[in-house]
Amino acid sequence: MILRKLEPQERAETRKLWEEVFPEDTKEFLDYYYFVKTGINEIYVIEADGEIRSMIQLNPYKIQIMDRECASHYII
């Protein structure tokens, strides 16, 4: 098994896995998500036999801690 960060042009390769894991998500939502959100996400995958078997997506997200705004990630 190989763990690696996807290049931007590879991100669409995770859609099939997303559709398997979240069958309730509509085509319209996924079209939006993969067109807008994955462009700014960091996506890591585990591959085996040349196929994506698992993924984690890190969506940039700002949080407020007292009077400071801090960069973080929303994990999917």
mmJSON file of the N, C-alpha and C atoms, coordinates in Angstrom:
{"data_MODEL":{"atom_site":{
"group_PDB":["ATOM","ATOM","ATOM","ATOM","ATOM","ATOM","ATOM","ATOM","ATOM","ATOM","ATOM","ATOM","ATOM","ATOM","ATOM","ATOM","ATOM","ATOM","ATOM","ATOM","ATOM","ATOM","ATOM","ATOM","ATOM","ATOM","ATOM","ATOM","ATOM","ATOM","ATOM","ATOM","ATOM","ATOM","ATOM","ATOM","ATOM","ATOM","ATOM","ATOM","ATOM","ATOM","ATOM","ATOM","ATOM","ATOM","ATOM","ATOM","ATOM","ATOM","ATOM","ATOM","ATOM","ATOM","ATOM","ATOM","ATOM","ATOM","ATOM","ATOM","ATOM","ATOM","ATOM","ATOM","ATOM","ATOM","ATOM","ATOM","ATOM","ATOM","ATOM","ATOM","ATOM","ATOM","ATOM","ATOM","ATOM","ATOM","ATOM","ATOM","ATOM","ATOM","ATOM","ATOM","ATOM","ATOM","ATOM","ATOM","ATOM","ATOM","ATOM","ATOM","ATOM","ATOM","ATOM","ATOM","ATOM","ATOM","ATOM","ATOM","ATOM","ATOM","ATOM","ATOM","ATOM","ATOM","ATOM","ATOM","ATOM","ATOM","ATOM","ATOM","ATOM","ATOM","ATOM","ATOM","ATOM","ATOM","ATOM","ATOM","ATOM","ATOM","ATOM","ATOM","ATOM","ATOM","ATOM","ATOM","ATOM","ATOM","ATOM","ATOM","ATOM","ATOM","ATOM","ATOM","ATOM","ATOM","ATOM","ATOM","ATOM","ATOM","ATOM","ATOM","ATOM","ATOM","ATOM","ATOM","ATOM","ATOM","ATOM","ATOM","ATOM","ATOM","ATOM","ATOM","ATOM","ATOM","ATOM","ATOM","ATOM","ATOM","ATOM","ATOM","ATOM","ATOM","ATOM","ATOM","ATOM","ATOM","ATOM","ATOM","ATOM","ATOM","ATOM","ATOM","ATOM","ATOM","ATOM","ATOM","ATOM","ATOM","ATOM","ATOM","ATOM","ATOM","ATOM","ATOM","ATOM","ATOM","ATOM","ATOM","ATOM","ATOM","ATOM","ATOM","ATOM","ATOM","ATOM","ATOM","ATOM","ATOM","ATOM","ATOM","ATOM","ATOM","ATOM","ATOM","ATOM","ATOM","ATOM","ATOM","ATOM","ATOM","ATOM","ATOM","ATOM","ATOM","ATOM","ATOM","ATOM","ATOM","ATOM","ATOM","ATOM","ATOM","ATOM","ATOM"],
"id":[1,2,3,4,5,6,7,8,9,10,11,12,13,14,15,16,17,18,19,20,21,22,23,24,25,26,27,28,29,30,31,32,33,34,35,36,37,38,39,40,41,42,43,44,45,46,47,48,49,50,51,52,53,54,55,56,57,58,59,60,61,62,63,64,65,66,67,68,69,70,71,72,73,74,75,76,77,78,79,80,81,82,83,84,85,86,87,88,89,90,91,92,93,94,95,96,97,98,99,100,101,102,103,104,105,106,107,108,109,110,111,112,113,114,115,116,117,118,119,120,121,122,123,124,125,126,127,128,129,130,131,132,133,134,135,136,137,138,139,140,141,142,143,144,145,146,147,148,149,150,151,152,153,154,155,156,157,158,159,160,161,162,163,164,165,166,167,168,169,170,171,172,173,174,175,176,177,178,179,180,181,182,183,184,185,186,187,188,189,190,191,192,193,194,195,196,197,198,199,200,201,202,203,204,205,206,207,208,209,210,211,212,213,214,215,216,217,218,219,220,221,222,223,224,225,226,227,228],
"type_symbol":["N","C","C","N","C","C","N","C","C","N","C","C","N","C","C","N","C","C","N","C","C","N","C","C","N","C","C","N","C","C","N","C","C","N","C","C","N","C","C","N","C","C","N","C","C","N","C","C","N","C","C","N","C","C","N","C","C","N","C","C","N","C","C","N","C","C","N","C","C","N","C","C","N","C","C","N","C","C","N","C","C","N","C","C","N","C","C","N","C","C","N","C","C","N","C","C","N","C","C","N","C","C","N","C","C","N","C","C","N","C","C","N","C","C","N","C","C","N","C","C","N","C","C","N","C","C","N","C","C","N","C","C","N","C","C","N","C","C","N","C","C","N","C","C","N","C","C","N","C","C","N","C","C","N","C","C","N","C","C","N","C","C","N","C","C","N","C","C","N","C","C","N","C","C","N","C","C","N","C","C","N","C","C","N","C","C","N","C","C","N","C","C","N","C","C","N","C","C","N","C","C","N","C","C","N","C","C","N","C","C","N","C","C","N","C","C","N","C","C","N","C","C","N","C","C","N","C","C"],
"label_atom_id":["N","CA","C","N","CA","C","N","CA","C","N","CA","C","N","CA","C","N","CA","C","N","CA","C","N","CA","C","N","CA","C","N","CA","C","N","CA","C","N","CA","C","N","CA","C","N","CA","C","N","CA","C","N","CA","C","N","CA","C","N","CA","C","N","CA","C","N","CA","C","N","CA","C","N","CA","C","N","CA","C","N","CA","C","N","CA","C","N","CA","C","N","CA","C","N","CA","C","N","CA","C","N","CA","C","N","CA","C","N","CA","C","N","CA","C","N","CA","C","N","CA","C","N","CA","C","N","CA","C","N","CA","C","N","CA","C","N","CA","C","N","CA","C","N","CA","C","N","CA","C","N","CA","C","N","CA","C","N","CA","C","N","CA","C","N","CA","C","N","CA","C","N","CA","C","N","CA","C","N","CA","C","N","CA","C","N","CA","C","N","CA","C","N","CA","C","N","CA","C","N","CA","C","N","CA","C","N","CA","C","N","CA","C","N","CA","C","N","CA","C","N","CA","C","N","CA","C","N","CA","C","N","CA","C","N","CA","C","N","CA","C","N","CA","C","N","CA","C","N","CA","C","N","CA","C","N","CA","C","N","CA","C","N","CA","C"],
"label_alt_id":[null,null,null,null,null,null,null,null,null,null,null,null,null,null,null,null,null,null,null,null,null,null,null,null,null,null,null,null,null,null,null,null,null,null,null,null,null,null,null,null,null,null,null,null,null,null,null,null,null,null,null,null,null,null,null,null,null,null,null,null,null,null,null,null,null,null,null,null,null,null,null,null,null,null,null,null,null,null,null,null,null,null,null,null,null,null,null,null,null,null,null,null,null,null,null,null,null,null,null,null,null,null,null,null,null,null,null,null,null,null,null,null,null,null,null,null,null,null,null,null,null,null,null,null,null,null,null,null,null,null,null,null,null,null,null,null,null,null,null,null,null,null,null,null,null,null,null,null,null,null,null,null,null,null,null,null,null,null,null,null,null,null,null,null,null,null,null,null,null,null,null,null,null,null,null,null,null,null,null,null,null,null,null,null,null,null,null,null,null,null,null,null,null,null,null,null,null,null,null,null,null,null,null,null,null,null,null,null,null,null,null,null,null,null,null,null,null,null,null,null,null,null,null,null,null,null,null,null],
"label_comp_id":["MET","MET","MET","ILE","ILE","ILE","LEU","LEU","LEU","ARG","ARG","ARG","LYS","LYS","LYS","LEU","LEU","LEU","GLU","GLU","GLU","PRO","PRO","PRO","GLN","GLN","GLN","GLU","GLU","GLU","ARG","ARG","ARG","ALA","ALA","ALA","GLU","GLU","GLU","THR","THR","THR","ARG","ARG","ARG","LYS","LYS","LYS","LEU","LEU","LEU","TRP","TRP","TRP","GLU","GLU","GLU","GLU","GLU","GLU","VAL","VAL","VAL","PHE","PHE","PHE","PRO","PRO","PRO","GLU","GLU","GLU","ASP","ASP","ASP","THR","THR","THR","LYS","LYS","LYS","GLU","GLU","GLU","PHE","PHE","PHE","LEU","LEU","LEU","ASP","ASP","ASP","TYR","TYR","TYR","TYR","TYR","TYR","TYR","TYR","TYR","PHE","PHE","PHE","VAL","VAL","VAL","LYS","LYS","LYS","THR","THR","THR","GLY","GLY","GLY","ILE","ILE","ILE","ASN","ASN","ASN","GLU","GLU","GLU","ILE","ILE","ILE","TYR","TYR","TYR","VAL","VAL","VAL","ILE","ILE","ILE","GLU","GLU","GLU","ALA","ALA","ALA","ASP","ASP","ASP","GLY","GLY","GLY","GLU","GLU","GLU","ILE","ILE","ILE","ARG","ARG","ARG","SER","SER","SER","MET","MET","MET","ILE","ILE","ILE","GLN","GLN","GLN","LEU","LEU","LEU","ASN","ASN","ASN","PRO","PRO","PRO","TYR","TYR","TYR","LYS","LYS","LYS","ILE","ILE","ILE","GLN","GLN","GLN","ILE","ILE","ILE","MET","MET","MET","ASP","ASP","ASP","ARG","ARG","ARG","GLU","GLU","GLU","CYS","CYS","CYS","ALA","ALA","ALA","SER","SER","SER","HIS","HIS","HIS","TYR","TYR","TYR","ILE","ILE","ILE","ILE","ILE","ILE"],
"label_asym_id":["A","A","A","A","A","A","A","A","A","A","A","A","A","A","A","A","A","A","A","A","A","A","A","A","A","A","A","A","A","A","A","A","A","A","A","A","A","A","A","A","A","A","A","A","A","A","A","A","A","A","A","A","A","A","A","A","A","A","A","A","A","A","A","A","A","A","A","A","A","A","A","A","A","A","A","A","A","A","A","A","A","A","A","A","A","A","A","A","A","A","A","A","A","A","A","A","A","A","A","A","A","A","A","A","A","A","A","A","A","A","A","A","A","A","A","A","A","A","A","A","A","A","A","A","A","A","A","A","A","A","A","A","A","A","A","A","A","A","A","A","A","A","A","A","A","A","A","A","A","A","A","A","A","A","A","A","A","A","A","A","A","A","A","A","A","A","A","A","A","A","A","A","A","A","A","A","A","A","A","A","A","A","A","A","A","A","A","A","A","A","A","A","A","A","A","A","A","A","A","A","A","A","A","A","A","A","A","A","A","A","A","A","A","A","A","A","A","A","A","A","A","A","A","A","A","A","A","A"],
"label_entity_id":["1","1","1","1","1","1","1","1","1","1","1","1","1","1","1","1","1","1","1","1","1","1","1","1","1","1","1","1","1","1","1","1","1","1","1","1","1","1","1","1","1","1","1","1","1","1","1","1","1","1","1","1","1","1","1","1","1","1","1","1","1","1","1","1","1","1","1","1","1","1","1","1","1","1","1","1","1","1","1","1","1","1","1","1","1","1","1","1","1","1","1","1","1","1","1","1","1","1","1","1","1","1","1","1","1","1","1","1","1","1","1","1","1","1","1","1","1","1","1","1","1","1","1","1","1","1","1","1","1","1","1","1","1","1","1","1","1","1","1","1","1","1","1","1","1","1","1","1","1","1","1","1","1","1","1","1","1","1","1","1","1","1","1","1","1","1","1","1","1","1","1","1","1","1","1","1","1","1","1","1","1","1","1","1","1","1","1","1","1","1","1","1","1","1","1","1","1","1","1","1","1","1","1","1","1","1","1","1","1","1","1","1","1","1","1","1","1","1","1","1","1","1","1","1","1","1","1","1"],
"label_seq_id":[1,1,1,2,2,2,3,3,3,4,4,4,5,5,5,6,6,6,7,7,7,8,8,8,9,9,9,10,10,10,11,11,11,12,12,12,13,13,13,14,14,14,15,15,15,16,16,16,17,17,17,18,18,18,19,19,19,20,20,20,21,21,21,22,22,22,23,23,23,24,24,24,25,25,25,26,26,26,27,27,27,28,28,28,29,29,29,30,30,30,31,31,31,32,32,32,33,33,33,34,34,34,35,35,35,36,36,36,37,37,37,38,38,38,39,39,39,40,40,40,41,41,41,42,42,42,43,43,43,44,44,44,45,45,45,46,46,46,47,47,47,48,48,48,49,49,49,50,50,50,51,51,51,52,52,52,53,53,53,54,54,54,55,55,55,56,56,56,57,57,57,58,58,58,59,59,59,60,60,60,61,61,61,62,62,62,63,63,63,64,64,64,65,65,65,66,66,66,67,67,67,68,68,68,69,69,69,70,70,70,71,71,71,72,72,72,73,73,73,74,74,74,75,75,75,76,76,76],
"pdbx_PDB_ins_code":[null,null,null,null,null,null,null,null,null,null,null,null,null,null,null,null,null,null,null,null,null,null,null,null,null,null,null,null,null,null,null,null,null,null,null,null,null,null,null,null,null,null,null,null,null,null,null,null,null,null,null,null,null,null,null,null,null,null,null,null,null,null,null,null,null,null,null,null,null,null,null,null,null,null,null,null,null,null,null,null,null,null,null,null,null,null,null,null,null,null,null,null,null,null,null,null,null,null,null,null,null,null,null,null,null,null,null,null,null,null,null,null,null,null,null,null,null,null,null,null,null,null,null,null,null,null,null,null,null,null,null,null,null,null,null,null,null,null,null,null,null,null,null,null,null,null,null,null,null,null,null,null,null,null,null,null,null,null,null,null,null,null,null,null,null,null,null,null,null,null,null,null,null,null,null,null,null,null,null,null,null,null,null,null,null,null,null,null,null,null,null,null,null,null,null,null,null,null,null,null,null,null,null,null,null,null,null,null,null,null,null,null,null,null,null,null,null,null,null,null,null,null,null,null,null,null,null,null],
"Cartn_x":[0.834,0.0,0.874,0.36,1.094,0.21,0.768,0.098,0.738,-0.101,0.461,-0.555,-0.034,-0.863,-1.13,-2.396,-2.744,-2.343,-1.978,-1.749,-3.116,-3.212,-4.516,-5.227,-4.502,-5.135,-5.625,-5.271,-5.69,-6.914,-7.329,-8.364,-9.683,-10.048,-11.311,-11.325,-10.159,-10.077,-10.704,-10.935,-11.534,-13.058,-13.646,-15.116,-15.796,-15.267,-15.871,-15.957,-14.878,-14.878,-15.891,-15.946,-16.918,-18.335,-18.652,-19.993,-20.328,-19.336,-19.555,-19.816,-19.071,-19.163,-20.378,-20.719,-21.832,-22.881,-23.597,-24.558,-25.723,-25.944,-27.05,-26.747,-25.495,-25.147,-25.615,-26.223,-26.77,-25.669,-25.964,-25.042,-24.757,-25.789,-25.623,-24.664,-24.804,-23.892,-22.464,-22.283,-20.934,-20.321,-21.124,-20.605,-20.073,-20.866,-20.427,-19.166,-19.211,-18.107,-16.807,-16.871,-15.652,-15.21,-16.101,-15.719,-15.164,-15.774,-15.404,-14.474,-14.89,-14.179,-12.872,-12.845,-11.613,-10.454,-10.758,-9.691,-8.841,-9.394,-8.648,-8.286,-8.774,-8.5,-7.125,-6.609,-5.473,-6.081,-5.756,-6.326,-5.189,-5.27,-4.316,-5.055,-4.391,-5.022,-4.098,-4.716,-3.986,-4.347,-3.311,-3.512,-2.968,-3.659,-3.197,-3.547,-2.612,-2.808,-3.272,-2.757,-3.079,-4.447,-5.174,-6.507,-6.538,-7.346,-7.538,-8.441,-7.953,-8.71,-9.25,-8.594,-9.007,-8.542,-9.232,-8.823,-9.174,-8.472,-8.811,-8.682,-9.673,-9.647,-9.547,-8.624,-8.423,-8.907,-10.059,-10.637,-10.143,-9.567,-9.133,-10.321,-10.082,-11.162,-10.554,-11.163,-10.679,-11.531,-10.844,-11.543,-11.141,-12.025,-11.777,-11.407,-10.248,-9.816,-9.582,-10.517,-10.538,-10.546,-9.527,-9.536,-8.683,-8.269,-7.415,-8.15,-7.929,-8.422,-7.267,-7.519,-6.461,-6.842,-5.859,-6.074,-6.079,-6.99,-7.06,-7.633,-7.998,-8.614,-9.84,-10.839,-12.017,-11.726,-11.756,-11.353,-12.562,-12.447,-13.484,-12.843],
"Cartn_y":[-1.186,0.0,1.242,2.266,3.521,4.663,5.503,6.724,7.885,8.706,9.857,10.98,12.191,13.37,13.453,13.675,13.783,15.136,15.124,16.355,16.921,18.229,18.826,18.134,17.741,17.113,15.69,15.119,13.76,13.725,14.844,14.875,14.252,14.381,13.807,12.283,11.666,10.209,9.687,10.559,10.122,10.095,10.627,10.742,9.38,8.388,7.044,6.519,6.665,6.218,7.018,8.329,9.174,8.672,8.376,7.908,6.583,5.715,4.437,4.645,5.542,5.76,6.608,7.568,8.48,8.397,7.28,7.118,8.104,8.713,9.663,11.026,11.313,12.597,12.63,13.733,13.861,14.174,13.9,14.227,15.725,16.535,17.986,18.449,17.857,18.209,17.817,16.605,16.147,16.952,17.328,18.182,19.486,20.091,21.321,21.06,20.034,19.757,19.53,18.71,18.396,19.531,20.437,21.587,22.72,22.946,24.094,23.705,22.779,22.497,21.735,20.724,19.94,20.736,21.861,22.708,23.345,23.469,24.088,23.089,21.866,20.834,20.221,19.655,18.743,17.355,16.479,15.136,14.123,13.243,12.15,10.844,9.897,8.611,7.473,6.335,5.079,4.278,3.84,3.058,1.648,0.706,-0.675,-1.219,-1.885,-2.44,-1.376,-0.153,0.923,1.549,1.175,1.725,2.481,3.549,4.299,3.485,3.162,2.354,3.186,4.319,5.175,6.596,7.569,8.956,9.777,10.889,11.913,13.245,14.101,15.419,16.466,17.386,18.472,19.76,20.238,21.474,22.645,23.682,24.849,25.474,25.857,26.389,27.331,28.474,29.417,29.288,29.299,29.246,30.454,30.812,31.938,31.37,31.755,31.38,32.678,32.957,34.235,35.363,36.197,37.317,37.05,35.807,35.462,34.575,34.828,33.947,33.045,31.738,30.77,29.879,29.563,28.637,27.211,26.417,25.006,24.243,22.997,22.18,21.477,21.38,20.562,19.219,18.157,16.845,16.057,15.561,14.689,13.354],
"Cartn_z":[0.0,0.0,0.0,-0.663,-0.785,-0.286,0.58,1.035,0.294,-0.338,-1.037,-1.168,-1.367,-1.608,-3.105,-3.461,-4.87,-5.432,-6.684,-7.432,-7.817,-8.029,-8.371,-9.527,-10.551,-11.704,-11.422,-10.278,-9.924,-9.014,-8.498,-7.459,-7.887,-9.146,-9.633,-9.524,-9.42,-9.308,-8.016,-7.04,-5.772,-5.819,-6.87,-6.921,-6.851,-7.533,-7.513,-6.077,-5.317,-3.923,-3.114,-3.323,-2.613,-2.878,-4.14,-4.503,-3.825,-3.642,-2.955,-1.466,-0.851,0.594,0.971,0.128,0.4,-0.715,-0.831,-1.934,-1.872,-0.718,-0.577,-1.212,-1.506,-2.119,-3.572,-3.94,-5.291,-6.302,-7.546,-8.629,-8.646,-8.414,-8.423,-7.327,-6.125,-5.037,-5.396,-5.906,-6.24,-7.375,-8.346,-9.419,-8.828,-7.927,-7.25,-6.423,-5.577,-4.665,-5.432,-6.469,-7.214,-8.13,-8.491,-9.311,-8.447,-7.273,-6.428,-5.282,-4.455,-3.204,-3.372,-4.216,-4.295,-4.877,-5.494,-6.016,-4.933,-3.726,-2.623,-1.522,-1.633,-0.629,-0.823,0.255,0.169,0.279,-0.652,-0.634,-0.581,0.415,0.569,0.337,-0.305,-0.592,-0.19,0.031,0.146,-1.089,-1.805,-3.02,-2.831,-3.43,-3.471,-4.848,-5.46,-6.804,-7.792,-7.638,-8.56,-8.389,-7.332,-7.084,-5.764,-5.732,-4.494,-3.582,-2.395,-1.435,-0.283,-0.013,1.094,0.795,1.401,1.209,2.437,2.561,3.541,2.814,3.025,2.411,3.516,3.342,4.294,3.642,4.098,3.571,4.409,3.791,4.557,5.293,6.536,7.366,8.391,8.592,9.602,10.857,12.0,13.282,14.121,15.015,15.92,17.287,17.796,19.14,19.894,20.783,21.487,20.455,20.426,19.481,18.236,18.051,16.912,15.917,14.655,13.604,13.194,13.185,12.909,11.731,10.92,9.809,10.348,9.842,10.217,9.029,9.267,8.223,8.777,7.945,8.21,7.558,8.333,7.825,7.347,6.126,5.56,5.258],
"occupancy":[1.0,1.0,1.0,1.0,1.0,1.0,1.0,1.0,1.0,1.0,1.0,1.0,1.0,1.0,1.0,1.0,1.0,1.0,1.0,1.0,1.0,1.0,1.0,1.0,1.0,1.0,1.0,1.0,1.0,1.0,1.0,1.0,1.0,1.0,1.0,1.0,1.0,1.0,1.0,1.0,1.0,1.0,1.0,1.0,1.0,1.0,1.0,1.0,1.0,1.0,1.0,1.0,1.0,1.0,1.0,1.0,1.0,1.0,1.0,1.0,1.0,1.0,1.0,1.0,1.0,1.0,1.0,1.0,1.0,1.0,1.0,1.0,1.0,1.0,1.0,1.0,1.0,1.0,1.0,1.0,1.0,1.0,1.0,1.0,1.0,1.0,1.0,1.0,1.0,1.0,1.0,1.0,1.0,1.0,1.0,1.0,1.0,1.0,1.0,1.0,1.0,1.0,1.0,1.0,1.0,1.0,1.0,1.0,1.0,1.0,1.0,1.0,1.0,1.0,1.0,1.0,1.0,1.0,1.0,1.0,1.0,1.0,1.0,1.0,1.0,1.0,1.0,1.0,1.0,1.0,1.0,1.0,1.0,1.0,1.0,1.0,1.0,1.0,1.0,1.0,1.0,1.0,1.0,1.0,1.0,1.0,1.0,1.0,1.0,1.0,1.0,1.0,1.0,1.0,1.0,1.0,1.0,1.0,1.0,1.0,1.0,1.0,1.0,1.0,1.0,1.0,1.0,1.0,1.0,1.0,1.0,1.0,1.0,1.0,1.0,1.0,1.0,1.0,1.0,1.0,1.0,1.0,1.0,1.0,1.0,1.0,1.0,1.0,1.0,1.0,1.0,1.0,1.0,1.0,1.0,1.0,1.0,1.0,1.0,1.0,1.0,1.0,1.0,1.0,1.0,1.0,1.0,1.0,1.0,1.0,1.0,1.0,1.0,1.0,1.0,1.0,1.0,1.0,1.0,1.0,1.0,1.0,1.0,1.0,1.0,1.0,1.0,1.0],
"B_iso_or_equiv":[0.0,0.0,0.0,0.0,0.0,0.0,0.0,0.0,0.0,0.0,0.0,0.0,0.0,0.0,0.0,0.0,0.0,0.0,0.0,0.0,0.0,0.0,0.0,0.0,0.0,0.0,0.0,0.0,0.0,0.0,0.0,0.0,0.0,0.0,0.0,0.0,0.0,0.0,0.0,0.0,0.0,0.0,0.0,0.0,0.0,0.0,0.0,0.0,0.0,0.0,0.0,0.0,0.0,0.0,0.0,0.0,0.0,0.0,0.0,0.0,0.0,0.0,0.0,0.0,0.0,0.0,0.0,0.0,0.0,0.0,0.0,0.0,0.0,0.0,0.0,0.0,0.0,0.0,0.0,0.0,0.0,0.0,0.0,0.0,0.0,0.0,0.0,0.0,0.0,0.0,0.0,0.0,0.0,0.0,0.0,0.0,0.0,0.0,0.0,0.0,0.0,0.0,0.0,0.0,0.0,0.0,0.0,0.0,0.0,0.0,0.0,0.0,0.0,0.0,0.0,0.0,0.0,0.0,0.0,0.0,0.0,0.0,0.0,0.0,0.0,0.0,0.0,0.0,0.0,0.0,0.0,0.0,0.0,0.0,0.0,0.0,0.0,0.0,0.0,0.0,0.0,0.0,0.0,0.0,0.0,0.0,0.0,0.0,0.0,0.0,0.0,0.0,0.0,0.0,0.0,0.0,0.0,0.0,0.0,0.0,0.0,0.0,0.0,0.0,0.0,0.0,0.0,0.0,0.0,0.0,0.0,0.0,0.0,0.0,0.0,0.0,0.0,0.0,0.0,0.0,0.0,0.0,0.0,0.0,0.0,0.0,0.0,0.0,0.0,0.0,0.0,0.0,0.0,0.0,0.0,0.0,0.0,0.0,0.0,0.0,0.0,0.0,0.0,0.0,0.0,0.0,0.0,0.0,0.0,0.0,0.0,0.0,0.0,0.0,0.0,0.0,0.0,0.0,0.0,0.0,0.0,0.0,0.0,0.0,0.0,0.0,0.0,0.0],
"pdbx_formal_charge":[null,null,null,null,null,null,null,null,null,null,null,null,null,null,null,null,null,null,null,null,null,null,null,null,null,null,null,null,null,null,null,null,null,null,null,null,null,null,null,null,null,null,null,null,null,null,null,null,null,null,null,null,null,null,null,null,null,null,null,null,null,null,null,null,null,null,null,null,null,null,null,null,null,null,null,null,null,null,null,null,null,null,null,null,null,null,null,null,null,null,null,null,null,null,null,null,null,null,null,null,null,null,null,null,null,null,null,null,null,null,null,null,null,null,null,null,null,null,null,null,null,null,null,null,null,null,null,null,null,null,null,null,null,null,null,null,null,null,null,null,null,null,null,null,null,null,null,null,null,null,null,null,null,null,null,null,null,null,null,null,null,null,null,null,null,null,null,null,null,null,null,null,null,null,null,null,null,null,null,null,null,null,null,null,null,null,null,null,null,null,null,null,null,null,null,null,null,null,null,null,null,null,null,null,null,null,null,null,null,null,null,null,null,null,null,null,null,null,null,null,null,null,null,null,null,null,null,null],
"auth_seq_id":[1,1,1,2,2,2,3,3,3,4,4,4,5,5,5,6,6,6,7,7,7,8,8,8,9,9,9,10,10,10,11,11,11,12,12,12,13,13,13,14,14,14,15,15,15,16,16,16,17,17,17,18,18,18,19,19,19,20,20,20,21,21,21,22,22,22,23,23,23,24,24,24,25,25,25,26,26,26,27,27,27,28,28,28,29,29,29,30,30,30,31,31,31,32,32,32,33,33,33,34,34,34,35,35,35,36,36,36,37,37,37,38,38,38,39,39,39,40,40,40,41,41,41,42,42,42,43,43,43,44,44,44,45,45,45,46,46,46,47,47,47,48,48,48,49,49,49,50,50,50,51,51,51,52,52,52,53,53,53,54,54,54,55,55,55,56,56,56,57,57,57,58,58,58,59,59,59,60,60,60,61,61,61,62,62,62,63,63,63,64,64,64,65,65,65,66,66,66,67,67,67,68,68,68,69,69,69,70,70,70,71,71,71,72,72,72,73,73,73,74,74,74,75,75,75,76,76,76],
"auth_comp_id":["MET","MET","MET","ILE","ILE","ILE","LEU","LEU","LEU","ARG","ARG","ARG","LYS","LYS","LYS","LEU","LEU","LEU","GLU","GLU","GLU","PRO","PRO","PRO","GLN","GLN","GLN","GLU","GLU","GLU","ARG","ARG","ARG","ALA","ALA","ALA","GLU","GLU","GLU","THR","THR","THR","ARG","ARG","ARG","LYS","LYS","LYS","LEU","LEU","LEU","TRP","TRP","TRP","GLU","GLU","GLU","GLU","GLU","GLU","VAL","VAL","VAL","PHE","PHE","PHE","PRO","PRO","PRO","GLU","GLU","GLU","ASP","ASP","ASP","THR","THR","THR","LYS","LYS","LYS","GLU","GLU","GLU","PHE","PHE","PHE","LEU","LEU","LEU","ASP","ASP","ASP","TYR","TYR","TYR","TYR","TYR","TYR","TYR","TYR","TYR","PHE","PHE","PHE","VAL","VAL","VAL","LYS","LYS","LYS","THR","THR","THR","GLY","GLY","GLY","ILE","ILE","ILE","ASN","ASN","ASN","GLU","GLU","GLU","ILE","ILE","ILE","TYR","TYR","TYR","VAL","VAL","VAL","ILE","ILE","ILE","GLU","GLU","GLU","ALA","ALA","ALA","ASP","ASP","ASP","GLY","GLY","GLY","GLU","GLU","GLU","ILE","ILE","ILE","ARG","ARG","ARG","SER","SER","SER","MET","MET","MET","ILE","ILE","ILE","GLN","GLN","GLN","LEU","LEU","LEU","ASN","ASN","ASN","PRO","PRO","PRO","TYR","TYR","TYR","LYS","LYS","LYS","ILE","ILE","ILE","GLN","GLN","GLN","ILE","ILE","ILE","MET","MET","MET","ASP","ASP","ASP","ARG","ARG","ARG","GLU","GLU","GLU","CYS","CYS","CYS","ALA","ALA","ALA","SER","SER","SER","HIS","HIS","HIS","TYR","TYR","TYR","ILE","ILE","ILE","ILE","ILE","ILE"],
"auth_asym_id":["A","A","A","A","A","A","A","A","A","A","A","A","A","A","A","A","A","A","A","A","A","A","A","A","A","A","A","A","A","A","A","A","A","A","A","A","A","A","A","A","A","A","A","A","A","A","A","A","A","A","A","A","A","A","A","A","A","A","A","A","A","A","A","A","A","A","A","A","A","A","A","A","A","A","A","A","A","A","A","A","A","A","A","A","A","A","A","A","A","A","A","A","A","A","A","A","A","A","A","A","A","A","A","A","A","A","A","A","A","A","A","A","A","A","A","A","A","A","A","A","A","A","A","A","A","A","A","A","A","A","A","A","A","A","A","A","A","A","A","A","A","A","A","A","A","A","A","A","A","A","A","A","A","A","A","A","A","A","A","A","A","A","A","A","A","A","A","A","A","A","A","A","A","A","A","A","A","A","A","A","A","A","A","A","A","A","A","A","A","A","A","A","A","A","A","A","A","A","A","A","A","A","A","A","A","A","A","A","A","A","A","A","A","A","A","A","A","A","A","A","A","A","A","A","A","A","A","A"],
"auth_atom_id":["N","CA","C","N","CA","C","N","CA","C","N","CA","C","N","CA","C","N","CA","C","N","CA","C","N","CA","C","N","CA","C","N","CA","C","N","CA","C","N","CA","C","N","CA","C","N","CA","C","N","CA","C","N","CA","C","N","CA","C","N","CA","C","N","CA","C","N","CA","C","N","CA","C","N","CA","C","N","CA","C","N","CA","C","N","CA","C","N","CA","C","N","CA","C","N","CA","C","N","CA","C","N","CA","C","N","CA","C","N","CA","C","N","CA","C","N","CA","C","N","CA","C","N","CA","C","N","CA","C","N","CA","C","N","CA","C","N","CA","C","N","CA","C","N","CA","C","N","CA","C","N","CA","C","N","CA","C","N","CA","C","N","CA","C","N","CA","C","N","CA","C","N","CA","C","N","CA","C","N","CA","C","N","CA","C","N","CA","C","N","CA","C","N","CA","C","N","CA","C","N","CA","C","N","CA","C","N","CA","C","N","CA","C","N","CA","C","N","CA","C","N","CA","C","N","CA","C","N","CA","C","N","CA","C","N","CA","C","N","CA","C","N","CA","C","N","CA","C","N","CA","C","N","CA","C","N","CA","C","N","CA","C","N","CA","C"],
"pdbx_PDB_model_num":[1,1,1,1,1,1,1,1,1,1,1,1,1,1,1,1,1,1,1,1,1,1,1,1,1,1,1,1,1,1,1,1,1,1,1,1,1,1,1,1,1,1,1,1,1,1,1,1,1,1,1,1,1,1,1,1,1,1,1,1,1,1,1,1,1,1,1,1,1,1,1,1,1,1,1,1,1,1,1,1,1,1,1,1,1,1,1,1,1,1,1,1,1,1,1,1,1,1,1,1,1,1,1,1,1,1,1,1,1,1,1,1,1,1,1,1,1,1,1,1,1,1,1,1,1,1,1,1,1,1,1,1,1,1,1,1,1,1,1,1,1,1,1,1,1,1,1,1,1,1,1,1,1,1,1,1,1,1,1,1,1,1,1,1,1,1,1,1,1,1,1,1,1,1,1,1,1,1,1,1,1,1,1,1,1,1,1,1,1,1,1,1,1,1,1,1,1,1,1,1,1,1,1,1,1,1,1,1,1,1,1,1,1,1,1,1,1,1,1,1,1,1,1,1,1,1,1,1]
}}}
